[in-house]
Amino acid sequence: MLSALLAGTTTFAANWPQYRGPNASGVDASNPVPTRWNIETGENVLWQTPIPGLGHAAPIVWNDRIFIATAVSGTKADLKVGLYGDIESAADTGPQQWRLLALDRATGRVVWNQLGQESTPKVKRHPKASHCNSTPVTDGQRIVAIFGSEGLFGFDLHGRPLWQKELGPMDSGYFNSPTAQWGFASSPVIHDGKVIVQCDVQKGSFLAAFDVTDGRELWRTPRHDVPT
């Protein structure tokens, strides 16, 4: 179970449309924010909302909405954090529901919860990872999410599915031990009407661009690097 948290402040900061925010800088200088939070006491916490499933995808923000992706299993998905030397994949291989949620930015209320894909994962995950590691991206009109090996998905801002594109098995596990599948985490970006994806995997790595309106593939360039 995840929780989305919003720091208490009277004025909302700017939009945060992708992984690491505007220009992937990880910086928002539009509004001062608190430097201390305490969930137990509620210090500088405006609201807290449970999110179903297990996902390492970061939330993105556009105007009055927060969007977040997650993978929901029929059984409890264990997460093993800390330092250890085990490179084996997690045993979480049952059917998953990949979902995209929209929350009200002011209250944390779940506005919609859209099913994107329901299937058995094509690739296993690392015990520290999830089946939903990639952060979605928005251009203010559409939201695009990579659900690992399940593909690339486009939605409108109301959660309605627009298109879906197969990417193939996204096996980006340990390059020195190909059988150790660890899941996929590269996040898409949107630029000039194009969705750009970098997929460095065990076999068939590529960089590609897709039309953000309909998912049509515009170009694809092979890459020759280790999976990451």
PyMOL CGO cylinders between C-alpha atoms (Angstrom):
from pymol import cmd
from pymol.cgo import CYLINDER

trace = [
    CYLINDER, 0.00, 0.00, 0.00, 1.35, 3.39, -1.01, 0.3, 1, 1, 1, 1, 1, 1,
    CYLINDER, 1.35, 3.39, -1.01, 0.42, 6.82, 0.31, 0.3, 1, 1, 1, 1, 1, 1,
    CYLINDER, 0.42, 6.82, 0.31, 0.46, 10.06, -1.65, 0.3, 1, 1, 1, 1, 1, 1,
    CYLINDER, 0.46, 10.06, -1.65, 1.44, 13.01, 0.52, 0.3, 1, 1, 1, 1, 1, 1,
    CYLINDER, 1.44, 13.01, 0.52, 1.15, 16.73, -0.13, 0.3, 1, 1, 1, 1, 1, 1,
    CYLINDER, 1.15, 16.73, -0.13, 3.04, 19.30, 1.91, 0.3, 1, 1, 1, 1, 1, 1,
    CYLINDER, 3.04, 19.30, 1.91, 0.78, 21.83, 3.54, 0.3, 1, 1, 1, 1, 1, 1,
    CYLINDER, 0.78, 21.83, 3.54, 1.16, 25.24, 1.91, 0.3, 1, 1, 1, 1, 1, 1,
    CYLINDER, 1.16, 25.24, 1.91, -1.29, 27.98, 1.03, 0.3, 1, 1, 1, 1, 1, 1,
    CYLINDER, -1.29, 27.98, 1.03, -0.18, 28.32, -2.59, 0.3, 1, 1, 1, 1, 1, 1,
    CYLINDER, -0.18, 28.32, -2.59, 0.35, 25.36, -4.90, 0.3, 1, 1, 1, 1, 1, 1,
    CYLINDER, 0.35, 25.36, -4.90, 3.65, 25.05, -6.74, 0.3, 1, 1, 1, 1, 1, 1,
    CYLINDER, 3.65, 25.05, -6.74, 3.97, 24.81, -10.51, 0.3, 1, 1, 1, 1, 1, 1,
    CYLINDER, 3.97, 24.81, -10.51, 3.07, 21.84, -12.69, 0.3, 1, 1, 1, 1, 1, 1,
    CYLINDER, 3.07, 21.84, -12.69, 5.30, 18.77, -12.37, 0.3, 1, 1, 1, 1, 1, 1,
    CYLINDER, 5.30, 18.77, -12.37, 4.60, 16.96, -15.67, 0.3, 1, 1, 1, 1, 1, 1,
    CYLINDER, 4.60, 16.96, -15.67, 7.22, 14.20, -15.74, 0.3, 1, 1, 1, 1, 1, 1,
    CYLINDER, 7.22, 14.20, -15.74, 9.90, 12.33, -13.81, 0.3, 1, 1, 1, 1, 1, 1,
    CYLINDER, 9.90, 12.33, -13.81, 12.02, 14.93, -11.99, 0.3, 1, 1, 1, 1, 1, 1,
    CYLINDER, 12.02, 14.93, -11.99, 9.66, 17.71, -13.02, 0.3, 1, 1, 1, 1, 1, 1,
    CYLINDER, 9.66, 17.71, -13.02, 10.14, 20.56, -15.53, 0.3, 1, 1, 1, 1, 1, 1,
    CYLINDER, 10.14, 20.56, -15.53, 13.17, 19.98, -17.76, 0.3, 1, 1, 1, 1, 1, 1,
    CYLINDER, 13.17, 19.98, -17.76, 13.93, 16.90, -15.61, 0.3, 1, 1, 1, 1, 1, 1,
    CYLINDER, 13.93, 16.90, -15.61, 15.76, 19.29, -13.27, 0.3, 1, 1, 1, 1, 1, 1,
    CYLINDER, 15.76, 19.29, -13.27, 14.24, 18.02, -10.04, 0.3, 1, 1, 1, 1, 1, 1,
    CYLINDER, 14.24, 18.02, -10.04, 13.79, 21.66, -9.00, 0.3, 1, 1, 1, 1, 1, 1,
    CYLINDER, 13.79, 21.66, -9.00, 10.69, 23.83, -8.53, 0.3, 1, 1, 1, 1, 1, 1,
    CYLINDER, 10.69, 23.83, -8.53, 11.50, 27.43, -7.63, 0.3, 1, 1, 1, 1, 1, 1,
    CYLINDER, 11.50, 27.43, -7.63, 7.96, 28.77, -8.15, 0.3, 1, 1, 1, 1, 1, 1,
    CYLINDER, 7.96, 28.77, -8.15, 6.92, 28.70, -4.49, 0.3, 1, 1, 1, 1, 1, 1,
    CYLINDER, 6.92, 28.70, -4.49, 8.62, 28.15, -1.11, 0.3, 1, 1, 1, 1, 1, 1,
    CYLINDER, 8.62, 28.15, -1.11, 7.83, 24.77, 0.46, 0.3, 1, 1, 1, 1, 1, 1,
    CYLINDER, 7.83, 24.77, 0.46, 8.39, 23.33, 3.94, 0.3, 1, 1, 1, 1, 1, 1,
    CYLINDER, 8.39, 23.33, 3.94, 11.62, 21.52, 4.71, 0.3, 1, 1, 1, 1, 1, 1,
    CYLINDER, 11.62, 21.52, 4.71, 10.16, 19.38, 7.53, 0.3, 1, 1, 1, 1, 1, 1,
    CYLINDER, 10.16, 19.38, 7.53, 7.32, 16.84, 7.49, 0.3, 1, 1, 1, 1, 1, 1,
    CYLINDER, 7.32, 16.84, 7.49, 5.96, 14.51, 10.16, 0.3, 1, 1, 1, 1, 1, 1,
    CYLINDER, 5.96, 14.51, 10.16, 3.28, 12.04, 9.14, 0.3, 1, 1, 1, 1, 1, 1,
    CYLINDER, 3.28, 12.04, 9.14, 2.56, 10.97, 12.71, 0.3, 1, 1, 1, 1, 1, 1,
    CYLINDER, 2.56, 10.97, 12.71, 1.87, 14.50, 14.00, 0.3, 1, 1, 1, 1, 1, 1,
    CYLINDER, 1.87, 14.50, 14.00, 0.57, 15.92, 10.72, 0.3, 1, 1, 1, 1, 1, 1,
    CYLINDER, 0.57, 15.92, 10.72, 3.22, 18.65, 10.62, 0.3, 1, 1, 1, 1, 1, 1,
    CYLINDER, 3.22, 18.65, 10.62, 3.12, 20.24, 7.14, 0.3, 1, 1, 1, 1, 1, 1,
    CYLINDER, 3.12, 20.24, 7.14, 0.98, 17.38, 5.80, 0.3, 1, 1, 1, 1, 1, 1,
    CYLINDER, 0.98, 17.38, 5.80, -2.16, 18.63, 4.10, 0.3, 1, 1, 1, 1, 1, 1,
    CYLINDER, -2.16, 18.63, 4.10, -3.64, 15.21, 3.36, 0.3, 1, 1, 1, 1, 1, 1,
    CYLINDER, -3.64, 15.21, 3.36, -2.78, 11.52, 3.05, 0.3, 1, 1, 1, 1, 1, 1,
    CYLINDER, -2.78, 11.52, 3.05, -4.45, 9.11, 0.61, 0.3, 1, 1, 1, 1, 1, 1,
    CYLINDER, -4.45, 9.11, 0.61, -3.94, 5.32, 0.40, 0.3, 1, 1, 1, 1, 1, 1,
    CYLINDER, -3.94, 5.32, 0.40, -3.01, 4.09, -3.08, 0.3, 1, 1, 1, 1, 1, 1,
    CYLINDER, -3.01, 4.09, -3.08, -3.77, 0.43, -3.91, 0.3, 1, 1, 1, 1, 1, 1,
    CYLINDER, -3.77, 0.43, -3.91, -1.05, -1.94, -5.02, 0.3, 1, 1, 1, 1, 1, 1,
    CYLINDER, -1.05, -1.94, -5.02, 2.70, -1.51, -5.26, 0.3, 1, 1, 1, 1, 1, 1,
    CYLINDER, 2.70, -1.51, -5.26, 4.41, 1.01, -7.53, 0.3, 1, 1, 1, 1, 1, 1,
    CYLINDER, 4.41, 1.01, -7.53, 7.63, 3.01, -7.62, 0.3, 1, 1, 1, 1, 1, 1,
    CYLINDER, 7.63, 3.01, -7.62, 6.28, 5.40, -10.26, 0.3, 1, 1, 1, 1, 1, 1,
    CYLINDER, 6.28, 5.40, -10.26, 6.50, 8.97, -8.99, 0.3, 1, 1, 1, 1, 1, 1,
    CYLINDER, 6.50, 8.97, -8.99, 3.41, 11.20, -9.02, 0.3, 1, 1, 1, 1, 1, 1,
    CYLINDER, 3.41, 11.20, -9.02, 3.07, 13.94, -11.62, 0.3, 1, 1, 1, 1, 1, 1,
    CYLINDER, 3.07, 13.94, -11.62, 1.04, 17.14, -11.27, 0.3, 1, 1, 1, 1, 1, 1,
    CYLINDER, 1.04, 17.14, -11.27, -0.97, 19.20, -13.73, 0.3, 1, 1, 1, 1, 1, 1,
    CYLINDER, -0.97, 19.20, -13.73, -3.15, 22.08, -12.52, 0.3, 1, 1, 1, 1, 1, 1,
    CYLINDER, -3.15, 22.08, -12.52, -5.55, 20.71, -9.87, 0.3, 1, 1, 1, 1, 1, 1,
    CYLINDER, -5.55, 20.71, -9.87, -4.79, 17.01, -10.47, 0.3, 1, 1, 1, 1, 1, 1,
    CYLINDER, -4.79, 17.01, -10.47, -2.13, 14.60, -9.28, 0.3, 1, 1, 1, 1, 1, 1,
    CYLINDER, -2.13, 14.60, -9.28, -1.65, 11.47, -11.41, 0.3, 1, 1, 1, 1, 1, 1,
    CYLINDER, -1.65, 11.47, -11.41, 0.04, 8.28, -10.23, 0.3, 1, 1, 1, 1, 1, 1,
    CYLINDER, 0.04, 8.28, -10.23, 0.46, 4.77, -11.65, 0.3, 1, 1, 1, 1, 1, 1,
    CYLINDER, 0.46, 4.77, -11.65, 0.46, 1.51, -9.69, 0.3, 1, 1, 1, 1, 1, 1,
    CYLINDER, 0.46, 1.51, -9.69, 0.31, -2.27, -10.15, 0.3, 1, 1, 1, 1, 1, 1,
    CYLINDER, 0.31, -2.27, -10.15, -2.35, -4.08, -8.12, 0.3, 1, 1, 1, 1, 1, 1,
    CYLINDER, -2.35, -4.08, -8.12, -1.97, -7.80, -7.40, 0.3, 1, 1, 1, 1, 1, 1,
    CYLINDER, -1.97, -7.80, -7.40, -4.56, -10.22, -6.11, 0.3, 1, 1, 1, 1, 1, 1,
    CYLINDER, -4.56, -10.22, -6.11, -2.14, -11.13, -3.33, 0.3, 1, 1, 1, 1, 1, 1,
    CYLINDER, -2.14, -11.13, -3.33, 0.10, -9.04, -1.08, 0.3, 1, 1, 1, 1, 1, 1,
    CYLINDER, 0.10, -9.04, -1.08, 3.14, -7.82, -3.01, 0.3, 1, 1, 1, 1, 1, 1,
    CYLINDER, 3.14, -7.82, -3.01, 6.17, -8.07, -0.72, 0.3, 1, 1, 1, 1, 1, 1,
    CYLINDER, 6.17, -8.07, -0.72, 8.86, -5.40, -0.85, 0.3, 1, 1, 1, 1, 1, 1,
    CYLINDER, 8.86, -5.40, -0.85, 12.31, -6.27, 0.50, 0.3, 1, 1, 1, 1, 1, 1,
    CYLINDER, 12.31, -6.27, 0.50, 14.42, -3.16, 1.10, 0.3, 1, 1, 1, 1, 1, 1,
    CYLINDER, 14.42, -3.16, 1.10, 17.88, -2.78, 2.61, 0.3, 1, 1, 1, 1, 1, 1,
    CYLINDER, 17.88, -2.78, 2.61, 21.31, -4.11, 1.67, 0.3, 1, 1, 1, 1, 1, 1,
    CYLINDER, 21.31, -4.11, 1.67, 21.66, -7.76, 0.66, 0.3, 1, 1, 1, 1, 1, 1,
    CYLINDER, 21.66, -7.76, 0.66, 23.45, -9.73, -2.03, 0.3, 1, 1, 1, 1, 1, 1,
    CYLINDER, 23.45, -9.73, -2.03, 20.59, -11.83, -3.40, 0.3, 1, 1, 1, 1, 1, 1,
    CYLINDER, 20.59, -11.83, -3.40, 20.12, -11.17, -7.14, 0.3, 1, 1, 1, 1, 1, 1,
    CYLINDER, 20.12, -11.17, -7.14, 17.11, -13.47, -7.58, 0.3, 1, 1, 1, 1, 1, 1,
    CYLINDER, 17.11, -13.47, -7.58, 13.81, -12.06, -8.81, 0.3, 1, 1, 1, 1, 1, 1,
    CYLINDER, 13.81, -12.06, -8.81, 10.76, -11.67, -6.60, 0.3, 1, 1, 1, 1, 1, 1,
    CYLINDER, 10.76, -11.67, -6.60, 8.17, -14.44, -6.59, 0.3, 1, 1, 1, 1, 1, 1,
    CYLINDER, 8.17, -14.44, -6.59, 5.41, -11.95, -7.39, 0.3, 1, 1, 1, 1, 1, 1,
    CYLINDER, 5.41, -11.95, -7.39, 4.43, -13.41, -10.78, 0.3, 1, 1, 1, 1, 1, 1,
    CYLINDER, 4.43, -13.41, -10.78, 0.64, -13.58, -10.51, 0.3, 1, 1, 1, 1, 1, 1,
    CYLINDER, 0.64, -13.58, -10.51, -1.83, -11.49, -12.53, 0.3, 1, 1, 1, 1, 1, 1,
    CYLINDER, -1.83, -11.49, -12.53, -1.56, -7.72, -12.10, 0.3, 1, 1, 1, 1, 1, 1,
    CYLINDER, -1.56, -7.72, -12.10, -3.78, -4.74, -12.78, 0.3, 1, 1, 1, 1, 1, 1,
    CYLINDER, -3.78, -4.74, -12.78, -1.85, -1.74, -14.04, 0.3, 1, 1, 1, 1, 1, 1,
    CYLINDER, -1.85, -1.74, -14.04, -3.82, 1.35, -13.03, 0.3, 1, 1, 1, 1, 1, 1,
    CYLINDER, -3.82, 1.35, -13.03, -3.60, 5.10, -13.43, 0.3, 1, 1, 1, 1, 1, 1,
    CYLINDER, -3.60, 5.10, -13.43, -5.21, 7.25, -10.72, 0.3, 1, 1, 1, 1, 1, 1,
    CYLINDER, -5.21, 7.25, -10.72, -6.10, 10.94, -10.54, 0.3, 1, 1, 1, 1, 1, 1,
    CYLINDER, -6.10, 10.94, -10.54, -6.28, 12.70, -7.18, 0.3, 1, 1, 1, 1, 1, 1,
    CYLINDER, -6.28, 12.70, -7.18, -7.64, 16.12, -6.33, 0.3, 1, 1, 1, 1, 1, 1,
    CYLINDER, -7.64, 16.12, -6.33, -4.63, 18.28, -5.55, 0.3, 1, 1, 1, 1, 1, 1,
    CYLINDER, -4.63, 18.28, -5.55, -6.32, 20.19, -2.75, 0.3, 1, 1, 1, 1, 1, 1,
    CYLINDER, -6.32, 20.19, -2.75, -7.95, 17.32, -0.86, 0.3, 1, 1, 1, 1, 1, 1,
    CYLINDER, -7.95, 17.32, -0.86, -6.33, 14.05, -1.97, 0.3, 1, 1, 1, 1, 1, 1,
    CYLINDER, -6.33, 14.05, -1.97, -9.72, 12.69, -3.06, 0.3, 1, 1, 1, 1, 1, 1,
    CYLINDER, -9.72, 12.69, -3.06, -9.46, 9.98, -5.73, 0.3, 1, 1, 1, 1, 1, 1,
    CYLINDER, -9.46, 9.98, -5.73, -11.18, 11.51, -8.77, 0.3, 1, 1, 1, 1, 1, 1,
    CYLINDER, -11.18, 11.51, -8.77, -10.81, 8.46, -11.00, 0.3, 1, 1, 1, 1, 1, 1,
    CYLINDER, -10.81, 8.46, -11.00, -9.08, 5.08, -10.97, 0.3, 1, 1, 1, 1, 1, 1,
    CYLINDER, -9.08, 5.08, -10.97, -8.60, 3.72, -14.50, 0.3, 1, 1, 1, 1, 1, 1,
    CYLINDER, -8.60, 3.72, -14.50, -7.59, 0.18, -15.40, 0.3, 1, 1, 1, 1, 1, 1,
    CYLINDER, -7.59, 0.18, -15.40, -4.95, 0.27, -18.14, 0.3, 1, 1, 1, 1, 1, 1,
    CYLINDER, -4.95, 0.27, -18.14, -4.01, -3.39, -18.44, 0.3, 1, 1, 1, 1, 1, 1,
    CYLINDER, -4.01, -3.39, -18.44, -4.73, -6.66, -16.68, 0.3, 1, 1, 1, 1, 1, 1,
    CYLINDER, -4.73, -6.66, -16.68, -2.45, -9.63, -17.35, 0.3, 1, 1, 1, 1, 1, 1,
    CYLINDER, -2.45, -9.63, -17.35, 0.35, -11.80, -16.03, 0.3, 1, 1, 1, 1, 1, 1,
    CYLINDER, 0.35, -11.80, -16.03, 3.68, -9.93, -16.13, 0.3, 1, 1, 1, 1, 1, 1,
    CYLINDER, 3.68, -9.93, -16.13, 5.95, -10.91, -19.01, 0.3, 1, 1, 1, 1, 1, 1,
    CYLINDER, 5.95, -10.91, -19.01, 9.03, -10.09, -16.90, 0.3, 1, 1, 1, 1, 1, 1,
    CYLINDER, 9.03, -10.09, -16.90, 9.74, -10.67, -13.20, 0.3, 1, 1, 1, 1, 1, 1,
    CYLINDER, 9.74, -10.67, -13.20, 10.64, -7.85, -10.81, 0.3, 1, 1, 1, 1, 1, 1,
    CYLINDER, 10.64, -7.85, -10.81, 13.42, -7.35, -8.26, 0.3, 1, 1, 1, 1, 1, 1,
    CYLINDER, 13.42, -7.35, -8.26, 12.41, -7.74, -4.58, 0.3, 1, 1, 1, 1, 1, 1,
    CYLINDER, 12.41, -7.74, -4.58, 13.16, -4.00, -4.13, 0.3, 1, 1, 1, 1, 1, 1,
    CYLINDER, 13.16, -4.00, -4.13, 11.22, -3.03, -7.26, 0.3, 1, 1, 1, 1, 1, 1,
    CYLINDER, 11.22, -3.03, -7.26, 7.61, -3.19, -8.39, 0.3, 1, 1, 1, 1, 1, 1,
    CYLINDER, 7.61, -3.19, -8.39, 5.77, -4.09, -11.59, 0.3, 1, 1, 1, 1, 1, 1,
    CYLINDER, 5.77, -4.09, -11.59, 5.13, -0.35, -12.07, 0.3, 1, 1, 1, 1, 1, 1,
    CYLINDER, 5.13, -0.35, -12.07, 8.37, 1.62, -11.77, 0.3, 1, 1, 1, 1, 1, 1,
    CYLINDER, 8.37, 1.62, -11.77, 8.11, 4.09, -14.66, 0.3, 1, 1, 1, 1, 1, 1,
    CYLINDER, 8.11, 4.09, -14.66, 6.71, 7.56, -13.96, 0.3, 1, 1, 1, 1, 1, 1,
    CYLINDER, 6.71, 7.56, -13.96, 3.93, 8.79, -16.30, 0.3, 1, 1, 1, 1, 1, 1,
    CYLINDER, 3.93, 8.79, -16.30, 4.22, 12.03, -18.30, 0.3, 1, 1, 1, 1, 1, 1,
    CYLINDER, 4.22, 12.03, -18.30, 1.65, 14.62, -19.38, 0.3, 1, 1, 1, 1, 1, 1,
    CYLINDER, 1.65, 14.62, -19.38, 1.54, 17.53, -21.83, 0.3, 1, 1, 1, 1, 1, 1,
    CYLINDER, 1.54, 17.53, -21.83, -1.58, 18.96, -20.21, 0.3, 1, 1, 1, 1, 1, 1,
    CYLINDER, -1.58, 18.96, -20.21, -3.87, 17.23, -22.71, 0.3, 1, 1, 1, 1, 1, 1,
    CYLINDER, -3.87, 17.23, -22.71, -2.85, 13.60, -22.48, 0.3, 1, 1, 1, 1, 1, 1,
    CYLINDER, -2.85, 13.60, -22.48, -1.09, 11.26, -20.04, 0.3, 1, 1, 1, 1, 1, 1,
    CYLINDER, -1.09, 11.26, -20.04, 1.33, 8.58, -21.25, 0.3, 1, 1, 1, 1, 1, 1,
    CYLINDER, 1.33, 8.58, -21.25, 2.53, 5.69, -19.09, 0.3, 1, 1, 1, 1, 1, 1,
    CYLINDER, 2.53, 5.69, -19.09, 4.88, 2.75, -19.61, 0.3, 1, 1, 1, 1, 1, 1,
    CYLINDER, 4.88, 2.75, -19.61, 3.58, -0.33, -17.82, 0.3, 1, 1, 1, 1, 1, 1,
    CYLINDER, 3.58, -0.33, -17.82, 6.82, -2.27, -18.31, 0.3, 1, 1, 1, 1, 1, 1,
    CYLINDER, 6.82, -2.27, -18.31, 6.53, -5.17, -20.75, 0.3, 1, 1, 1, 1, 1, 1,
    CYLINDER, 6.53, -5.17, -20.75, 2.78, -4.55, -20.99, 0.3, 1, 1, 1, 1, 1, 1,
    CYLINDER, 2.78, -4.55, -20.99, 3.43, -1.61, -23.28, 0.3, 1, 1, 1, 1, 1, 1,
    CYLINDER, 3.43, -1.61, -23.28, 3.01, 2.13, -23.73, 0.3, 1, 1, 1, 1, 1, 1,
    CYLINDER, 3.01, 2.13, -23.73, -0.44, 3.57, -22.91, 0.3, 1, 1, 1, 1, 1, 1,
    CYLINDER, -0.44, 3.57, -22.91, -2.07, 6.90, -23.70, 0.3, 1, 1, 1, 1, 1, 1,
    CYLINDER, -2.07, 6.90, -23.70, -4.97, 8.40, -21.69, 0.3, 1, 1, 1, 1, 1, 1,
    CYLINDER, -4.97, 8.40, -21.69, -6.83, 11.69, -21.69, 0.3, 1, 1, 1, 1, 1, 1,
    CYLINDER, -6.83, 11.69, -21.69, -7.00, 13.83, -18.55, 0.3, 1, 1, 1, 1, 1, 1,
    CYLINDER, -7.00, 13.83, -18.55, -10.30, 12.17, -17.59, 0.3, 1, 1, 1, 1, 1, 1,
    CYLINDER, -10.30, 12.17, -17.59, -8.66, 8.72, -17.55, 0.3, 1, 1, 1, 1, 1, 1,
    CYLINDER, -8.66, 8.72, -17.55, -10.17, 7.52, -20.81, 0.3, 1, 1, 1, 1, 1, 1,
    CYLINDER, -10.17, 7.52, -20.81, -7.82, 5.17, -22.73, 0.3, 1, 1, 1, 1, 1, 1,
    CYLINDER, -7.82, 5.17, -22.73, -6.75, 6.66, -26.06, 0.3, 1, 1, 1, 1, 1, 1,
    CYLINDER, -6.75, 6.66, -26.06, -4.23, 4.18, -27.44, 0.3, 1, 1, 1, 1, 1, 1,
    CYLINDER, -4.23, 4.18, -27.44, -1.88, 1.33, -26.58, 0.3, 1, 1, 1, 1, 1, 1,
    CYLINDER, -1.88, 1.33, -26.58, 1.45, 0.33, -28.12, 0.3, 1, 1, 1, 1, 1, 1,
    CYLINDER, 1.45, 0.33, -28.12, 3.39, -2.90, -27.69, 0.3, 1, 1, 1, 1, 1, 1,
    CYLINDER, 3.39, -2.90, -27.69, 7.08, -2.43, -26.87, 0.3, 1, 1, 1, 1, 1, 1,
    CYLINDER, 7.08, -2.43, -26.87, 8.08, -6.06, -26.44, 0.3, 1, 1, 1, 1, 1, 1,
    CYLINDER, 8.08, -6.06, -26.44, 9.57, -7.69, -23.32, 0.3, 1, 1, 1, 1, 1, 1,
    CYLINDER, 9.57, -7.69, -23.32, 11.22, -4.98, -21.22, 0.3, 1, 1, 1, 1, 1, 1,
    CYLINDER, 11.22, -4.98, -21.22, 13.80, -7.22, -19.53, 0.3, 1, 1, 1, 1, 1, 1,
    CYLINDER, 13.80, -7.22, -19.53, 16.33, -4.77, -18.09, 0.3, 1, 1, 1, 1, 1, 1,
    CYLINDER, 16.33, -4.77, -18.09, 17.77, -7.00, -15.39, 0.3, 1, 1, 1, 1, 1, 1,
    CYLINDER, 17.77, -7.00, -15.39, 21.35, -7.67, -14.35, 0.3, 1, 1, 1, 1, 1, 1,
    CYLINDER, 21.35, -7.67, -14.35, 23.54, -7.52, -17.47, 0.3, 1, 1, 1, 1, 1, 1,
    CYLINDER, 23.54, -7.52, -17.47, 26.04, -9.96, -15.94, 0.3, 1, 1, 1, 1, 1, 1,
    CYLINDER, 26.04, -9.96, -15.94, 23.35, -12.54, -15.14, 0.3, 1, 1, 1, 1, 1, 1,
    CYLINDER, 23.35, -12.54, -15.14, 20.58, -12.37, -17.77, 0.3, 1, 1, 1, 1, 1, 1,
    CYLINDER, 20.58, -12.37, -17.77, 18.28, -14.77, -15.93, 0.3, 1, 1, 1, 1, 1, 1,
    CYLINDER, 18.28, -14.77, -15.93, 17.97, -12.32, -13.00, 0.3, 1, 1, 1, 1, 1, 1,
    CYLINDER, 17.97, -12.32, -13.00, 14.97, -10.31, -14.16, 0.3, 1, 1, 1, 1, 1, 1,
    CYLINDER, 14.97, -10.31, -14.16, 14.57, -7.07, -12.20, 0.3, 1, 1, 1, 1, 1, 1,
    CYLINDER, 14.57, -7.07, -12.20, 11.82, -5.16, -13.99, 0.3, 1, 1, 1, 1, 1, 1,
    CYLINDER, 11.82, -5.16, -13.99, 11.81, -1.96, -16.03, 0.3, 1, 1, 1, 1, 1, 1,
    CYLINDER, 11.81, -1.96, -16.03, 11.97, 1.65, -14.81, 0.3, 1, 1, 1, 1, 1, 1,
    CYLINDER, 11.97, 1.65, -14.81, 12.82, 4.06, -17.65, 0.3, 1, 1, 1, 1, 1, 1,
    CYLINDER, 12.82, 4.06, -17.65, 10.21, 6.84, -17.83, 0.3, 1, 1, 1, 1, 1, 1,
    CYLINDER, 10.21, 6.84, -17.83, 8.85, 8.47, -21.02, 0.3, 1, 1, 1, 1, 1, 1,
    CYLINDER, 8.85, 8.47, -21.02, 9.07, 12.16, -21.89, 0.3, 1, 1, 1, 1, 1, 1,
    CYLINDER, 9.07, 12.16, -21.89, 6.95, 14.28, -24.22, 0.3, 1, 1, 1, 1, 1, 1,
    CYLINDER, 6.95, 14.28, -24.22, 8.50, 16.84, -26.58, 0.3, 1, 1, 1, 1, 1, 1,
    CYLINDER, 8.50, 16.84, -26.58, 7.02, 18.60, -29.59, 0.3, 1, 1, 1, 1, 1, 1,
    CYLINDER, 7.02, 18.60, -29.59, 4.07, 16.22, -29.82, 0.3, 1, 1, 1, 1, 1, 1,
    CYLINDER, 4.07, 16.22, -29.82, 6.25, 13.13, -29.55, 0.3, 1, 1, 1, 1, 1, 1,
    CYLINDER, 6.25, 13.13, -29.55, 6.57, 10.55, -26.77, 0.3, 1, 1, 1, 1, 1, 1,
    CYLINDER, 6.57, 10.55, -26.77, 10.23, 9.58, -26.42, 0.3, 1, 1, 1, 1, 1, 1,
    CYLINDER, 10.23, 9.58, -26.42, 11.12, 6.25, -24.80, 0.3, 1, 1, 1, 1, 1, 1,
    CYLINDER, 11.12, 6.25, -24.80, 14.54, 4.79, -24.05, 0.3, 1, 1, 1, 1, 1, 1,
    CYLINDER, 14.54, 4.79, -24.05, 14.41, 1.02, -23.65, 0.3, 1, 1, 1, 1, 1, 1,
    CYLINDER, 14.41, 1.02, -23.65, 17.76, -0.52, -22.70, 0.3, 1, 1, 1, 1, 1, 1,
    CYLINDER, 17.76, -0.52, -22.70, 17.04, -4.22, -22.24, 0.3, 1, 1, 1, 1, 1, 1,
    CYLINDER, 17.04, -4.22, -22.24, 18.78, -7.59, -22.52, 0.3, 1, 1, 1, 1, 1, 1,
    CYLINDER, 18.78, -7.59, -22.52, 18.00, -7.96, -26.23, 0.3, 1, 1, 1, 1, 1, 1,
    CYLINDER, 18.00, -7.96, -26.23, 16.84, -5.43, -28.81, 0.3, 1, 1, 1, 1, 1, 1,
    CYLINDER, 16.84, -5.43, -28.81, 17.46, -2.12, -27.00, 0.3, 1, 1, 1, 1, 1, 1,
    CYLINDER, 17.46, -2.12, -27.00, 16.15, 0.99, -28.74, 0.3, 1, 1, 1, 1, 1, 1,
    CYLINDER, 16.15, 0.99, -28.74, 15.29, 4.67, -28.59, 0.3, 1, 1, 1, 1, 1, 1,
    CYLINDER, 15.29, 4.67, -28.59, 11.92, 5.49, -30.18, 0.3, 1, 1, 1, 1, 1, 1,
    CYLINDER, 11.92, 5.49, -30.18, 9.39, 8.27, -30.74, 0.3, 1, 1, 1, 1, 1, 1,
    CYLINDER, 9.39, 8.27, -30.74, 5.61, 7.88, -30.90, 0.3, 1, 1, 1, 1, 1, 1,
    CYLINDER, 5.61, 7.88, -30.90, 2.89, 10.36, -31.83, 0.3, 1, 1, 1, 1, 1, 1,
    CYLINDER, 2.89, 10.36, -31.83, 1.34, 11.53, -28.56, 0.3, 1, 1, 1, 1, 1, 1,
    CYLINDER, 1.34, 11.53, -28.56, -2.16, 11.75, -30.07, 0.3, 1, 1, 1, 1, 1, 1,
    CYLINDER, -2.16, 11.75, -30.07, -2.54, 8.20, -31.43, 0.3, 1, 1, 1, 1, 1, 1,
    CYLINDER, -2.54, 8.20, -31.43, 0.57, 6.19, -30.42, 0.3, 1, 1, 1, 1, 1, 1,
    CYLINDER, 0.57, 6.19, -30.42, 1.78, 5.87, -34.01, 0.3, 1, 1, 1, 1, 1, 1,
    CYLINDER, 1.78, 5.87, -34.01, 5.48, 4.98, -34.14, 0.3, 1, 1, 1, 1, 1, 1,
    CYLINDER, 5.48, 4.98, -34.14, 7.45, 7.77, -35.84, 0.3, 1, 1, 1, 1, 1, 1,
    CYLINDER, 7.45, 7.77, -35.84, 10.97, 6.36, -35.67, 0.3, 1, 1, 1, 1, 1, 1,
    CYLINDER, 10.97, 6.36, -35.67, 13.09, 3.81, -33.84, 0.3, 1, 1, 1, 1, 1, 1,
    CYLINDER, 13.09, 3.81, -33.84, 16.88, 3.64, -33.45, 0.3, 1, 1, 1, 1, 1, 1,
    CYLINDER, 16.88, 3.64, -33.45, 18.70, 0.54, -32.14, 0.3, 1, 1, 1, 1, 1, 1,
    CYLINDER, 18.70, 0.54, -32.14, 20.92, 0.99, -29.09, 0.3, 1, 1, 1, 1, 1, 1,
    CYLINDER, 20.92, 0.99, -29.09, 23.89, -1.13, -28.16, 0.3, 1, 1, 1, 1, 1, 1,
    CYLINDER, 23.89, -1.13, -28.16, 24.38, -0.85, -24.42, 0.3, 1, 1, 1, 1, 1, 1,
    CYLINDER, 24.38, -0.85, -24.42, 23.89, -2.95, -21.31, 0.3, 1, 1, 1, 1, 1, 1,
    CYLINDER, 23.89, -2.95, -21.31, 20.39, -3.01, -19.79, 0.3, 1, 1, 1, 1, 1, 1,
    CYLINDER, 20.39, -3.01, -19.79, 19.77, -0.44, -17.08, 0.3, 1, 1, 1, 1, 1, 1,
]
cmd.load_cgo(trace, "trace")
